[in-house]
C-alpha cells in the first residue's frame, strides 16, 4: 500500500511536468511565444498569463474530481 502511494506521487509529478511542457510547446508553436519574448516588451505577458492559467486548471481538475467522488464513498457501519 505504501509503495503504491509513493508510485502515485512519482506519476503525478511526471504527468504535471508533461502537461506543463505540452502547454509551453503549444504556446511556443501556435501563439509565437519564445524565450526571447520574455525579455522584450512585446506583449508576451498575456500569453504567459494564459499559459499558467491553463496549467492550474488542468491540475485542479483531478483534485476537484477526487473531492466530488469522496461524497459518493459509502461508510461501513458495523
N, CA, C and O atoms as a Tripos MOL2 file, in Angstrom:
@<TRIPOS>MOLECULE
protein
  312   311    78     0     0
PROTEIN
NO_CHARGES

@<TRIPOS>ATOM
      1 N           0.8230   -1.1940    0.0000 N.3       1 UNK1
      2 CA          0.0000    0.0000    0.0000 C.3       1 UNK1
      3 C           0.8700    1.2620    0.0000 C.2       1 UNK1
      4 O           0.6200    2.1920   -0.7660 O.2       1 UNK1
      5 N           1.8710    1.2870    0.8430 N.am      2 UNK2
      6 CA          2.7310    2.4640    0.9120 C.3       2 UNK2
      7 C           3.5070    2.6310   -0.3890 C.2       2 UNK2
      8 O           3.7350    3.7550   -0.8370 O.2       2 UNK2
      9 N           3.9120    1.5260   -0.9920 N.am      3 UNK3
     10 CA          4.6460    1.6030   -2.2570 C.3       3 UNK3
     11 C           3.7740    2.2100   -3.3500 C.2       3 UNK3
     12 O           4.2640    2.9710   -4.1850 O.2       3 UNK3
     13 N           2.4850    1.8780   -3.3490 N.am      4 UNK4
     14 CA          1.6080    2.4520   -4.3700 C.3       4 UNK4
     15 C           1.4120    3.9460   -4.1560 C.2       4 UNK4
     16 O           1.2680    4.6910   -5.1250 O.2       4 UNK4
     17 N           1.4050    4.3960   -2.9090 N.am      5 UNK5
     18 CA          1.2860    5.8260   -2.6360 C.3       5 UNK5
     19 C           2.5050    6.5740   -3.1830 C.2       5 UNK5
     20 O           2.3670    7.6120   -3.8290 O.2       5 UNK5
     21 N           3.6830    6.0420   -2.9210 N.am      6 UNK6
     22 CA          4.8890    6.7010   -3.4320 C.3       6 UNK6
     23 C           4.9710    6.6370   -4.9500 C.2       6 UNK6
     24 O           5.4810    7.5650   -5.5780 O.2       6 UNK6
     25 N           4.4780    5.5600   -5.5510 N.am      7 UNK7
     26 CA          4.4580    5.4530   -7.0030 C.3       7 UNK7
     27 C           3.5130    6.4940   -7.5980 C.2       7 UNK7
     28 O           3.8310    7.1000   -8.6210 O.2       7 UNK7
     29 N           2.3660    6.7070   -6.9750 N.am      8 UNK8
     30 CA          1.4120    7.6840   -7.4910 C.3       8 UNK8
     31 C           1.9690    9.1040   -7.3880 C.2       8 UNK8
     32 O           1.6700    9.9400   -8.2400 O.2       8 UNK8
     33 N           2.7670    9.3890   -6.3700 N.am      9 UNK9
     34 CA          3.4070   10.6990   -6.2790 C.3       9 UNK9
     35 C           4.3430   10.9140   -7.4580 C.2       9 UNK9
     36 O           4.3520   11.9880   -8.0590 O.2       9 UNK9
     37 N           5.1220    9.9070   -7.7860 N.am     10 UNK10
     38 CA          6.0290    9.9950   -8.9190 C.3      10 UNK10
     39 C           5.2690   10.1680  -10.2250 C.2      10 UNK10
     40 O           5.6340   11.0010  -11.0550 O.2      10 UNK10
     41 N           4.2160    9.3860  -10.4070 N.am     11 UNK11
     42 CA          3.4270    9.5040  -11.6320 C.3      11 UNK11
     43 C           2.7240   10.8520  -11.7210 C.2      11 UNK11
     44 O           2.5800   11.3960  -12.8160 O.2      11 UNK11
     45 N           2.2890   11.3950  -10.6060 N.am     12 UNK12
     46 CA          1.6670   12.7210  -10.5970 C.3      12 UNK12
     47 C           2.6530   13.8060  -10.9810 C.2      12 UNK12
     48 O           2.3180   14.7100  -11.7460 O.2      12 UNK12
     49 N           3.8590   13.7240  -10.4600 N.am     13 UNK13
     50 CA          4.8720   14.7140  -10.8170 C.3      13 UNK13
     51 C           5.2670   14.5950  -12.2780 C.2      13 UNK13
     52 O           5.4790   15.6090  -12.9430 O.2      13 UNK13
     53 N           5.3680   13.3870  -12.7840 N.am     14 UNK14
     54 CA          5.6950   13.1740  -14.1920 C.3      14 UNK14
     55 C           4.5810   13.6910  -15.0920 C.2      14 UNK14
     56 O           4.8540   14.3160  -16.1160 O.2      14 UNK14
     57 N           3.3410   13.4410  -14.7260 N.am     15 UNK15
     58 CA          2.2070   13.9390  -15.5030 C.3      15 UNK15
     59 C           2.1510   15.4580  -15.4880 C.2      15 UNK15
     60 O           1.8950   16.0770  -16.5210 O.2      15 UNK15
     61 N           2.3850   16.0670  -14.3340 N.am     16 UNK16
     62 CA          2.3640   17.5290  -14.2450 C.3      16 UNK16
     63 C           3.4550   18.1500  -15.1050 C.2      16 UNK16
     64 O           3.2210   19.1580  -15.7720 O.2      16 UNK16
     65 N           4.6350   17.5620  -15.0940 N.am     17 UNK17
     66 CA          5.7240   18.0800  -15.9220 C.3      17 UNK17
     67 C           5.4090   17.9290  -17.4020 C.2      17 UNK17
     68 O           5.7010   18.8230  -18.1970 O.2      17 UNK17
     69 N           4.8170   16.8060  -17.7720 N.am     18 UNK18
     70 CA          4.4520   16.5810  -19.1630 C.3      18 UNK18
     71 C           3.4030   17.5790  -19.6360 C.2      18 UNK18
     72 O           3.5000   18.1030  -20.7460 O.2      18 UNK18
     73 N           2.4080   17.8430  -18.8070 N.am     19 UNK19
     74 CA          1.3670   18.8060  -19.1700 C.3      19 UNK19
     75 C           1.9530   20.2100  -19.2780 C.2      19 UNK19
     76 O           1.6170   20.9480  -20.2030 O.2      19 UNK19
     77 N           2.8210   20.5840  -18.3480 N.am     20 UNK20
     78 CA          3.4320   21.9170  -18.3990 C.3      20 UNK20
     79 C           4.2880   22.0730  -19.6580 C.2      20 UNK20
     80 O           4.2640   23.1260  -20.2960 O.2      20 UNK20
     81 N           5.0380   21.0360  -20.0160 N.am     21 UNK21
     82 CA          5.8400   21.0990  -21.2510 C.3      21 UNK21
     83 C           4.9500   21.1570  -22.4770 C.2      21 UNK21
     84 O           5.2660   21.8560  -23.4400 O.2      21 UNK21
     85 N           3.8410   20.4310  -22.4550 N.am     22 UNK22
     86 CA          2.9030   20.4680  -23.5740 C.3      22 UNK22
     87 C           2.2770   21.8390  -23.7620 C.2      22 UNK22
     88 O           2.1460   22.3220  -24.8870 O.2      22 UNK22
     89 N           1.8890   22.4640  -22.6500 N.am     23 UNK23
     90 CA          1.3160   23.8110  -22.7290 C.3      23 UNK23
     91 C           2.3590   24.8060  -23.2260 C.2      23 UNK23
     92 O           2.0510   25.6700  -24.0460 O.2      23 UNK23
     93 N           3.5860   24.6910  -22.7370 N.am     24 UNK24
     94 CA          4.6510   25.5940  -23.1880 C.3      24 UNK24
     95 C           4.9340   25.4020  -24.6720 C.2      24 UNK24
     96 O           5.1610   26.3760  -25.3900 O.2      24 UNK24
     97 N           4.9230   24.1560  -25.1370 N.am     25 UNK25
     98 CA          5.1420   23.8900  -26.5560 C.3      25 UNK25
     99 C           4.0050   24.4420  -27.3940 C.2      25 UNK25
    100 O           4.2370   25.0170  -28.4580 O.2      25 UNK25
    101 N           2.7720   24.2700  -26.9200 N.am     26 UNK26
    102 CA          1.6270   24.8130  -27.6390 C.3      26 UNK26
    103 C           1.7410   26.3270  -27.7930 C.2      26 UNK26
    104 O           1.5680   26.8600  -28.8900 O.2      26 UNK26
    105 N           2.0270   27.0080  -26.7080 N.am     27 UNK27
    106 CA          2.1190   28.4590  -26.7700 C.3      27 UNK27
    107 C           3.3210   28.9090  -27.5970 C.2      27 UNK27
    108 O           3.2890   29.9870  -28.1910 O.2      27 UNK27
    109 N           4.3680   28.1090  -27.6440 N.am     28 UNK28
    110 CA          5.5210   28.4510  -28.4740 C.3      28 UNK28
    111 C           5.1770   28.3150  -29.9510 C.2      28 UNK28
    112 O           5.5350   29.1760  -30.7540 O.2      28 UNK28
    113 N           4.4900   27.2440  -30.3120 N.am     29 UNK29
    114 CA          4.2040   26.9870  -31.7210 C.3      29 UNK29
    115 C           3.0460   27.8440  -32.2330 C.2      29 UNK29
    116 O           3.1660   28.4920  -33.2730 O.2      29 UNK29
    117 N           1.9270   27.8500  -31.5090 N.am     30 UNK30
    118 CA          0.7120   28.4690  -32.0200 C.3      30 UNK30
    119 C           0.5370   29.9240  -31.6160 C.2      30 UNK30
    120 O          -0.1610   30.6670  -32.3070 O.2      30 UNK30
    121 N           1.1370   30.3450  -30.5420 N.am     31 UNK31
    122 CA          0.9880   31.7230  -30.0820 C.3      31 UNK31
    123 C           2.2410   32.5550  -30.3290 C.2      31 UNK31
    124 O           2.2340   33.7630  -30.0900 O.2      31 UNK31
    125 N           3.3000   31.9360  -30.7970 N.am     32 UNK32
    126 CA          4.5250   32.6640  -31.0950 C.3      32 UNK32
    127 C           5.2870   33.1120  -29.8660 C.2      32 UNK32
    128 O           5.9940   34.1180  -29.9110 O.2      32 UNK32
    129 N           5.1560   32.3890  -28.7740 N.am     33 UNK33
    130 CA          5.8340   32.7510  -27.5350 C.3      33 UNK33
    131 C           7.1780   32.0410  -27.4750 C.2      33 UNK33
    132 O           7.2310   30.8130  -27.4230 O.2      33 UNK33
    133 N           8.2460   32.7940  -27.4810 N.am     34 UNK34
    134 CA          9.5870   32.2170  -27.4400 C.3      34 UNK34
    135 C          10.3230   32.7520  -26.2140 C.2      34 UNK34
    136 O           9.8590   33.7090  -25.5940 O.2      34 UNK34
    137 N          11.4530   32.1590  -25.8520 N.am     35 UNK35
    138 CA         12.2000   32.6710  -24.6950 C.3      35 UNK35
    139 C          12.6120   34.1300  -24.8570 C.2      35 UNK35
    140 O          12.7360   34.8410  -23.8590 O.2      35 UNK35
    141 N          12.8250   34.5950  -26.0810 N.am     36 UNK36
    142 CA         13.1890   35.9980  -26.2930 C.3      36 UNK36
    143 C          12.0230   36.9280  -25.9890 C.2      36 UNK36
    144 O          12.2290   38.1090  -25.7080 O.2      36 UNK36
    145 N          10.8020   36.4090  -26.0440 N.am     37 UNK37
    146 CA          9.6280   37.2610  -25.7940 C.3      37 UNK37
    147 C           9.5520   37.6900  -24.3400 C.2      37 UNK37
    148 O           8.9150   38.6960  -24.0270 O.2      37 UNK37
    149 N          10.1860   36.9490  -23.4510 N.am     38 UNK38
    150 CA         10.1420   37.3180  -22.0360 C.3      38 UNK38
    151 C          10.9590   38.5790  -21.7670 C.2      38 UNK38
    152 O          10.6430   39.3420  -20.8540 O.2      38 UNK38
    153 N          11.9870   38.7940  -22.5430 N.am     39 UNK39
    154 CA         12.8530   39.9350  -22.2960 C.3      39 UNK39
    155 C          12.3780   41.1840  -23.0220 C.2      39 UNK39
    156 O          12.6930   42.3000  -22.6090 O.2      39 UNK39
    157 N          11.6310   41.0070  -24.0850 N.am     40 UNK40
    158 CA         11.1380   42.1560  -24.8250 C.3      40 UNK40
    159 C           9.8210   42.6280  -24.2460 C.2      40 UNK40
    160 O           9.1340   41.8840  -23.5470 O.2      40 UNK40
    161 N           9.4820   43.8470  -24.5360 N.am     41 UNK41
    162 CA          8.1920   44.3960  -24.1130 C.3      41 UNK41
    163 C           7.2090   44.2500  -25.2680 C.2      41 UNK41
    164 O           6.6440   45.2400  -25.7310 O.2      41 UNK41
    165 N           7.0060   43.0340  -25.7290 N.am     42 UNK42
    166 CA          6.1890   42.8080  -26.9160 C.3      42 UNK42
    167 C           4.7890   42.2930  -26.5830 C.2      42 UNK42
    168 O           4.1080   41.7660  -27.4620 O.2      42 UNK42
    169 N           4.3590   42.4290  -25.3650 N.am     43 UNK43
    170 CA          3.0370   41.9610  -25.0030 C.3      43 UNK43
    171 C           2.9780   40.4710  -24.7270 C.2      43 UNK43
    172 O           1.9100   39.8710  -24.8490 O.2      43 UNK43
    173 N           4.0760   39.8650  -24.3630 N.am     44 UNK44
    174 CA          4.1040   38.4310  -24.0750 C.3      44 UNK44
    175 C           3.4310   38.1170  -22.7450 C.2      44 UNK44
    176 O           3.1720   36.9540  -22.4350 O.2      44 UNK44
    177 N           3.1510   39.1450  -21.9670 N.am     45 UNK45
    178 CA          2.5270   38.9250  -20.6620 C.3      45 UNK45
    179 C           1.1780   38.2440  -20.7640 C.2      45 UNK45
    180 O           0.8290   37.4420  -19.8970 O.2      45 UNK45
    181 N           0.4030   38.5440  -21.8110 N.am     46 UNK46
    182 CA         -0.9070   37.9240  -21.9710 C.3      46 UNK46
    183 C          -0.7730   36.4270  -22.2130 C.2      46 UNK46
    184 O          -1.5260   35.6370  -21.6430 O.2      46 UNK46
    185 N           0.1790   36.0310  -23.0520 N.am     47 UNK47
    186 CA          0.3590   34.6160  -23.3380 C.3      47 UNK47
    187 C           0.8630   33.8590  -22.1170 C.2      47 UNK47
    188 O           0.4190   32.7430  -21.8440 O.2      47 UNK47
    189 N           1.7840   34.4640  -21.3900 N.am     48 UNK48
    190 CA          2.3010   33.8250  -20.1810 C.3      48 UNK48
    191 C           1.1820   33.7000  -19.1500 C.2      48 UNK48
    192 O           1.0800   32.6780  -18.4710 O.2      48 UNK48
    193 N           0.3480   34.7190  -19.0260 N.am     49 UNK49
    194 CA         -0.7680   34.6840  -18.0950 C.3      49 UNK49
    195 C          -1.7390   33.5750  -18.4710 C.2      49 UNK49
    196 O          -2.2110   32.8460  -17.5990 O.2      49 UNK49
    197 N          -2.0440   33.4380  -19.7540 N.am     50 UNK50
    198 CA         -2.9380   32.3790  -20.2040 C.3      50 UNK50
    199 C          -2.3100   31.0030  -19.9850 C.2      50 UNK50
    200 O          -3.0170   30.0570  -19.6370 O.2      50 UNK50
    201 N          -1.0070   30.8760  -20.1800 N.am     51 UNK51
    202 CA         -0.3390   29.5790  -20.0550 C.3      51 UNK51
    203 C          -0.4110   29.0630  -18.6230 C.2      51 UNK51
    204 O          -0.7570   27.9010  -18.4110 O.2      51 UNK51
    205 N          -0.0950   29.8940  -17.6410 N.am     52 UNK52
    206 CA         -0.1190   29.3720  -16.2790 C.3      52 UNK52
    207 C          -1.5370   29.0980  -15.8150 C.2      52 UNK52
    208 O          -1.7590   28.2280  -14.9740 O.2      52 UNK52
    209 N          -2.5080   29.8410  -16.3620 N.am     53 UNK53
    210 CA         -3.8970   29.5600  -16.0020 C.3      53 UNK53
    211 C          -4.3520   28.2100  -16.5430 C.2      53 UNK53
    212 O          -5.1010   27.4960  -15.8760 O.2      53 UNK53
    213 N          -3.9110   27.8550  -17.7380 N.am     54 UNK54
    214 CA         -4.2450   26.5490  -18.3080 C.3      54 UNK54
    215 C          -3.6360   25.4370  -17.4530 C.2      54 UNK54
    216 O          -4.3050   24.4460  -17.1580 O.2      54 UNK54
    217 N          -2.3920   25.5910  -17.0610 N.am     55 UNK55
    218 CA         -1.7190   24.5680  -16.2530 C.3      55 UNK55
    219 C          -2.4180   24.4020  -14.9040 C.2      55 UNK55
    220 O          -2.5970   23.2750  -14.4430 O.2      55 UNK55
    221 N          -2.8130   25.4930  -14.2690 N.am     56 UNK56
    222 CA         -3.5050   25.4130  -12.9750 C.3      56 UNK56
    223 C          -4.8650   24.7510  -13.1270 C.2      56 UNK56
    224 O          -5.2520   23.9360  -12.2900 O.2      56 UNK56
    225 N          -5.5990   25.0910  -14.1920 N.am     57 UNK57
    226 CA         -6.9150   24.4750  -14.3950 C.3      57 UNK57
    227 C          -6.8120   22.9790  -14.6390 C.2      57 UNK57
    228 O          -7.5990   22.2030  -14.0970 O.2      57 UNK57
    229 N          -5.8550   22.5750  -15.4410 N.am     58 UNK58
    230 CA         -5.6790   21.1410  -15.7080 C.3      58 UNK58
    231 C          -5.2700   20.4230  -14.4240 C.2      58 UNK58
    232 O          -5.7050   19.2960  -14.1870 O.2      58 UNK58
    233 N          -4.4480   21.0510  -13.5970 N.am     59 UNK59
    234 CA         -4.0360   20.4360  -12.3430 C.3      59 UNK59
    235 C          -5.1410   20.3960  -11.3080 C.2      59 UNK59
    236 O          -5.1510   19.5120  -10.4510 O.2      59 UNK59
    237 N          -6.0740   21.3390  -11.3710 N.am     60 UNK60
    238 CA         -7.1600   21.3820  -10.3960 C.3      60 UNK60
    239 C          -8.2730   20.3970  -10.7240 C.2      60 UNK60
    240 O          -9.0300   20.0060   -9.8350 O.2      60 UNK60
    241 N          -8.3850   19.9920  -11.9760 N.am     61 UNK61
    242 CA         -9.4760   19.0940  -12.3850 C.3      61 UNK61
    243 C          -9.4500   17.7600  -11.6370 C.2      61 UNK61
    244 O         -10.4940   17.3570  -11.1240 O.2      61 UNK61
    245 N          -8.3080   17.0410  -11.5430 N.am     62 UNK62
    246 CA         -8.3310   15.7790  -10.7880 C.3      62 UNK62
    247 C          -8.6190   15.9800   -9.2990 C.2      62 UNK62
    248 O          -9.2650   15.1390   -8.6730 O.2      62 UNK62
    249 N          -8.1520   17.0720   -8.7410 N.am     63 UNK63
    250 CA         -8.4240   17.3310   -7.3190 C.3      63 UNK63
    251 C          -9.9160   17.5760   -7.0950 C.2      63 UNK63
    252 O         -10.4890   17.0840   -6.1230 O.2      63 UNK63
    253 N         -10.5320   18.3240   -7.9800 N.am     64 UNK64
    254 CA        -11.9730   18.5760   -7.8640 C.3      64 UNK64
    255 C         -12.7520   17.2780   -8.0360 C.2      64 UNK64
    256 O         -13.7190   17.0330   -7.3140 O.2      64 UNK64
    257 N         -12.3400   16.4540   -8.9820 N.am     65 UNK65
    258 CA        -12.9910   15.1620   -9.1840 C.3      65 UNK65
    259 C         -12.8570   14.2880   -7.9340 C.2      65 UNK65
    260 O         -13.8220   13.6370   -7.5330 O.2      65 UNK65
    261 N         -11.6860   14.2680   -7.3230 N.am     66 UNK66
    262 CA        -11.4870   13.4700   -6.1120 C.3      66 UNK66
    263 C         -12.3580   13.9660   -4.9610 C.2      66 UNK66
    264 O         -12.9030   13.1660   -4.2000 O.2      66 UNK66
    265 N         -12.4860   15.2760   -4.8360 N.am     67 UNK67
    266 CA        -13.3350   15.8340   -3.7700 C.3      67 UNK67
    267 C         -14.7850   15.4350   -3.9880 C.2      67 UNK67
    268 O         -15.4760   15.0480   -3.0460 O.2      67 UNK67
    269 N         -15.2450   15.5300   -5.2270 N.am     68 UNK68
    270 CA        -16.6410   15.1830   -5.5070 C.3      68 UNK68
    271 C         -16.8980   13.6880   -5.3320 C.2      68 UNK68
    272 O         -17.9610   13.2950   -4.8510 O.2      68 UNK68
    273 N         -15.9420   12.8600   -5.7150 N.am     69 UNK69
    274 CA        -16.1320   11.4180   -5.5780 C.3      69 UNK69
    275 C         -16.0740   10.9600   -4.1270 C.2      69 UNK69
    276 O         -16.6040    9.8970   -3.8030 O.2      69 UNK69
    277 N         -15.4600   11.7140   -3.2660 N.am     70 UNK70
    278 CA        -15.4240   11.3300   -1.8440 C.3      70 UNK70
    279 C         -16.8090   11.3590   -1.2160 C.2      70 UNK70
    280 O         -17.0680   10.6480   -0.2450 O.2      70 UNK70
    281 N         -17.6920   12.1730   -1.7640 N.am     71 UNK71
    282 CA        -19.0610   12.1920   -1.2500 C.3      71 UNK71
    283 C         -19.8230   10.9290   -1.6430 C.2      71 UNK71
    284 O         -20.8280   10.5950   -1.0150 O.2      71 UNK71
    285 N         -19.3590   10.2260   -2.6720 N.am     72 UNK72
    286 CA        -20.0300    9.0120   -3.1280 C.3      72 UNK72
    287 C         -19.5520    7.7710   -2.3780 C.2      72 UNK72
    288 O         -20.1440    6.7020   -2.5280 O.2      72 UNK72
    289 N         -18.5090    7.8870   -1.5860 N.am     73 UNK73
    290 CA        -17.9940    6.7360   -0.8500 C.3      73 UNK73
    291 C         -18.9380    6.4320    0.3180 C.2      73 UNK73
    292 O         -19.2640    7.3040    1.1240 O.2      73 UNK73
    293 N         -19.3530    5.2060    0.3780 N.am     74 UNK74
    294 CA        -20.2440    4.8050    1.4600 C.3      74 UNK74
    295 C         -19.4250    4.3910    2.6750 C.2      74 UNK74
    296 O         -18.3540    3.7970    2.5480 O.2      74 UNK74
    297 N         -19.9350    4.7060    3.8310 N.am     75 UNK75
    298 CA        -19.2600    4.3130    5.0640 C.3      75 UNK75
    299 C         -19.7360    2.9440    5.4990 C.2      75 UNK75
    300 O         -20.9130    2.6060    5.3750 O.2      75 UNK75
    301 N         -18.8080    2.1700    6.0060 N.am     76 UNK76
    302 CA        -19.1550    0.8540    6.5320 C.3      76 UNK76
    303 C         -19.4810    0.9880    8.0130 C.2      76 UNK76
    304 O         -18.6430    1.4080    8.8110 O.2      76 UNK76
    305 N         -20.6700    0.6380    8.3580 N.am     77 UNK77
    306 CA        -21.0850    0.6900    9.7650 C.3      77 UNK77
    307 C         -21.2270   -0.7440   10.2430 C.2      77 UNK77
    308 O         -21.9320   -1.5520    9.6390 O.2      77 UNK77
    309 N         -20.5550   -1.0370   11.3200 N.am     78 UNK78
    310 CA        -20.6070   -2.4150   11.8590 C.3      78 UNK78
    311 C         -21.4370   -2.4710   13.0870 C.2      78 UNK78
    312 O         -21.5960   -3.5400   13.6770 O.2      78 UNK78
@<TRIPOS>BOND
     1     1     2 1
     2     2     3 1
     3     3     4 2
     4     3     5 am
     5     5     6 1
     6     6     7 1
     7     7     8 2
     8     7     9 am
     9     9    10 1
    10    10    11 1
    11    11    12 2
    12    11    13 am
    13    13    14 1
    14    14    15 1
    15    15    16 2
    16    15    17 am
    17    17    18 1
    18    18    19 1
    19    19    20 2
    20    19    21 am
    21    21    22 1
    22    22    23 1
    23    23    24 2
    24    23    25 am
    25    25    26 1
    26    26    27 1
    27    27    28 2
    28    27    29 am
    29    29    30 1
    30    30    31 1
    31    31    32 2
    32    31    33 am
    33    33    34 1
    34    34    35 1
    35    35    36 2
    36    35    37 am
    37    37    38 1
    38    38    39 1
    39    39    40 2
    40    39    41 am
    41    41    42 1
    42    42    43 1
    43    43    44 2
    44    43    45 am
    45    45    46 1
    46    46    47 1
    47    47    48 2
    48    47    49 am
    49    49    50 1
    50    50    51 1
    51    51    52 2
    52    51    53 am
    53    53    54 1
    54    54    55 1
    55    55    56 2
    56    55    57 am
    57    57    58 1
    58    58    59 1
    59    59    60 2
    60    59    61 am
    61    61    62 1
    62    62    63 1
    63    63    64 2
    64    63    65 am
    65    65    66 1
    66    66    67 1
    67    67    68 2
    68    67    69 am
    69    69    70 1
    70    70    71 1
    71    71    72 2
    72    71    73 am
    73    73    74 1
    74    74    75 1
    75    75    76 2
    76    75    77 am
    77    77    78 1
    78    78    79 1
    79    79    80 2
    80    79    81 am
    81    81    82 1
    82    82    83 1
    83    83    84 2
    84    83    85 am
    85    85    86 1
    86    86    87 1
    87    87    88 2
    88    87    89 am
    89    89    90 1
    90    90    91 1
    91    91    92 2
    92    91    93 am
    93    93    94 1
    94    94    95 1
    95    95    96 2
    96    95    97 am
    97    97    98 1
    98    98    99 1
    99    99   100 2
   100    99   101 am
   101   101   102 1
   102   102   103 1
   103   103   104 2
   104   103   105 am
   105   105   106 1
   106   106   107 1
   107   107   108 2
   108   107   109 am
   109   109   110 1
   110   110   111 1
   111   111   112 2
   112   111   113 am
   113   113   114 1
   114   114   115 1
   115   115   116 2
   116   115   117 am
   117   117   118 1
   118   118   119 1
   119   119   120 2
   120   119   121 am
   121   121   122 1
   122   122   123 1
   123   123   124 2
   124   123   125 am
   125   125   126 1
   126   126   127 1
   127   127   128 2
   128   127   129 am
   129   129   130 1
   130   130   131 1
   131   131   132 2
   132   131   133 am
   133   133   134 1
   134   134   135 1
   135   135   136 2
   136   135   137 am
   137   137   138 1
   138   138   139 1
   139   139   140 2
   140   139   141 am
   141   141   142 1
   142   142   143 1
   143   143   144 2
   144   143   145 am
   145   145   146 1
   146   146   147 1
   147   147   148 2
   148   147   149 am
   149   149   150 1
   150   150   151 1
   151   151   152 2
   152   151   153 am
   153   153   154 1
   154   154   155 1
   155   155   156 2
   156   155   157 am
   157   157   158 1
   158   158   159 1
   159   159   160 2
   160   159   161 am
   161   161   162 1
   162   162   163 1
   163   163   164 2
   164   163   165 am
   165   165   166 1
   166   166   167 1
   167   167   168 2
   168   167   169 am
   169   169   170 1
   170   170   171 1
   171   171   172 2
   172   171   173 am
   173   173   174 1
   174   174   175 1
   175   175   176 2
   176   175   177 am
   177   177   178 1
   178   178   179 1
   179   179   180 2
   180   179   181 am
   181   181   182 1
   182   182   183 1
   183   183   184 2
   184   183   185 am
   185   185   186 1
   186   186   187 1
   187   187   188 2
   188   187   189 am
   189   189   190 1
   190   190   191 1
   191   191   192 2
   192   191   193 am
   193   193   194 1
   194   194   195 1
   195   195   196 2
   196   195   197 am
   197   197   198 1
   198   198   199 1
   199   199   200 2
   200   199   201 am
   201   201   202 1
   202   202   203 1
   203   203   204 2
   204   203   205 am
   205   205   206 1
   206   206   207 1
   207   207   208 2
   208   207   209 am
   209   209   210 1
   210   210   211 1
   211   211   212 2
   212   211   213 am
   213   213   214 1
   214   214   215 1
   215   215   216 2
   216   215   217 am
   217   217   218 1
   218   218   219 1
   219   219   220 2
   220   219   221 am
   221   221   222 1
   222   222   223 1
   223   223   224 2
   224   223   225 am
   225   225   226 1
   226   226   227 1
   227   227   228 2
   228   227   229 am
   229   229   230 1
   230   230   231 1
   231   231   232 2
   232   231   233 am
   233   233   234 1
   234   234   235 1
   235   235   236 2
   236   235   237 am
   237   237   238 1
   238   238   239 1
   239   239   240 2
   240   239   241 am
   241   241   242 1
   242   242   243 1
   243   243   244 2
   244   243   245 am
   245   245   246 1
   246   246   247 1
   247   247   248 2
   248   247   249 am
   249   249   250 1
   250   250   251 1
   251   251   252 2
   252   251   253 am
   253   253   254 1
   254   254   255 1
   255   255   256 2
   256   255   257 am
   257   257   258 1
   258   258   259 1
   259   259   260 2
   260   259   261 am
   261   261   262 1
   262   262   263 1
   263   263   264 2
   264   263   265 am
   265   265   266 1
   266   266   267 1
   267   267   268 2
   268   267   269 am
   269   269   270 1
   270   270   271 1
   271   271   272 2
   272   271   273 am
   273   273   274 1
   274   274   275 1
   275   275   276 2
   276   275   277 am
   277   277   278 1
   278   278   279 1
   279   279   280 2
   280   279   281 am
   281   281   282 1
   282   282   283 1
   283   283   284 2
   284   283   285 am
   285   285   286 1
   286   286   287 1
   287   287   288 2
   288   287   289 am
   289   289   290 1
   290   290   291 1
   291   291   292 2
   292   291   293 am
   293   293   294 1
   294   294   295 1
   295   295   296 2
   296   295   297 am
   297   297   298 1
   298   298   299 1
   299   299   300 2
   300   299   301 am
   301   301   302 1
   302   302   303 1
   303   303   304 2
   304   303   305 am
   305   305   306 1
   306   306   307 1
   307   307   308 2
   308   307   309 am
   309   309   310 1
   310   310   311 1
   311   311   312 2
@<TRIPOS>SUBSTRUCTURE
     1 UNK1         2 RESIDUE 1 A UNK
     2 UNK2         6 RESIDUE 1 A UNK
     3 UNK3        10 RESIDUE 1 A UNK
     4 UNK4        14 RESIDUE 1 A UNK
     5 UNK5        18 RESIDUE 1 A UNK
     6 UNK6        22 RESIDUE 1 A UNK
     7 UNK7        26 RESIDUE 1 A UNK
     8 UNK8        30 RESIDUE 1 A UNK
     9 UNK9        34 RESIDUE 1 A UNK
    10 UNK10       38 RESIDUE 1 A UNK
    11 UNK11       42 RESIDUE 1 A UNK
    12 UNK12       46 RESIDUE 1 A UNK
    13 UNK13       50 RESIDUE 1 A UNK
    14 UNK14       54 RESIDUE 1 A UNK
    15 UNK15       58 RESIDUE 1 A UNK
    16 UNK16       62 RESIDUE 1 A UNK
    17 UNK17       66 RESIDUE 1 A UNK
    18 UNK18       70 RESIDUE 1 A UNK
    19 UNK19       74 RESIDUE 1 A UNK
    20 UNK20       78 RESIDUE 1 A UNK
    21 UNK21       82 RESIDUE 1 A UNK
    22 UNK22       86 RESIDUE 1 A UNK
    23 UNK23       90 RESIDUE 1 A UNK
    24 UNK24       94 RESIDUE 1 A UNK
    25 UNK25       98 RESIDUE 1 A UNK
    26 UNK26      102 RESIDUE 1 A UNK
    27 UNK27      106 RESIDUE 1 A UNK
    28 UNK28      110 RESIDUE 1 A UNK
    29 UNK29      114 RESIDUE 1 A UNK
    30 UNK30      118 RESIDUE 1 A UNK
    31 UNK31      122 RESIDUE 1 A UNK
    32 UNK32      126 RESIDUE 1 A UNK
    33 UNK33      130 RESIDUE 1 A UNK
    34 UNK34      134 RESIDUE 1 A UNK
    35 UNK35      138 RESIDUE 1 A UNK
    36 UNK36      142 RESIDUE 1 A UNK
    37 UNK37      146 RESIDUE 1 A UNK
    38 UNK38      150 RESIDUE 1 A UNK
    39 UNK39      154 RESIDUE 1 A UNK
    40 UNK40      158 RESIDUE 1 A UNK
    41 UNK41      162 RESIDUE 1 A UNK
    42 UNK42      166 RESIDUE 1 A UNK
    43 UNK43      170 RESIDUE 1 A UNK
    44 UNK44      174 RESIDUE 1 A UNK
    45 UNK45      178 RESIDUE 1 A UNK
    46 UNK46      182 RESIDUE 1 A UNK
    47 UNK47      186 RESIDUE 1 A UNK
    48 UNK48      190 RESIDUE 1 A UNK
    49 UNK49      194 RESIDUE 1 A UNK
    50 UNK50      198 RESIDUE 1 A UNK
    51 UNK51      202 RESIDUE 1 A UNK
    52 UNK52      206 RESIDUE 1 A UNK
    53 UNK53      210 RESIDUE 1 A UNK
    54 UNK54      214 RESIDUE 1 A UNK
    55 UNK55      218 RESIDUE 1 A UNK
    56 UNK56      222 RESIDUE 1 A UNK
    57 UNK57      226 RESIDUE 1 A UNK
    58 UNK58      230 RESIDUE 1 A UNK
    59 UNK59      234 RESIDUE 1 A UNK
    60 UNK60      238 RESIDUE 1 A UNK
    61 UNK61      242 RESIDUE 1 A UNK
    62 UNK62      246 RESIDUE 1 A UNK
    63 UNK63      250 RESIDUE 1 A UNK
    64 UNK64      254 RESIDUE 1 A UNK
    65 UNK65      258 RESIDUE 1 A UNK
    66 UNK66      262 RESIDUE 1 A UNK
    67 UNK67      266 RESIDUE 1 A UNK
    68 UNK68      270 RESIDUE 1 A UNK
    69 UNK69      274 RESIDUE 1 A UNK
    70 UNK70      278 RESIDUE 1 A UNK
    71 UNK71      282 RESIDUE 1 A UNK
    72 UNK72      286 RESIDUE 1 A UNK
    73 UNK73      290 RESIDUE 1 A UNK
    74 UNK74      294 RESIDUE 1 A UNK
    75 UNK75      298 RESIDUE 1 A UNK
    76 UNK76      302 RESIDUE 1 A UNK
    77 UNK77      306 RESIDUE 1 A UNK
    78 UNK78      310 RESIDUE 1 A UNK
